[in-house]
């Protein structure tokens, strides 16, 4: 995870590390390459890959609940 996030700004690195996992796939951020940052309902959400974007947007309530515990 740390190697992948090394090129991020300190703010983005801290945000991604705090979330730690993709709410869609359940994978640790960074293991599938560079995670993607999205804004969903006014909240920053990190996903592991572009393939998770449509699922996140299709059921935002479900996936936001996973990271807002």
Buried (B, 14 or more C-beta within 10 A) or exposed (E): BEEBBEEBEEEBBEBBBEBEBBBBBEBBBBEBEBBBBBEBEEEBBBBBBEEBBEBBEEEBEEBBEBBEE
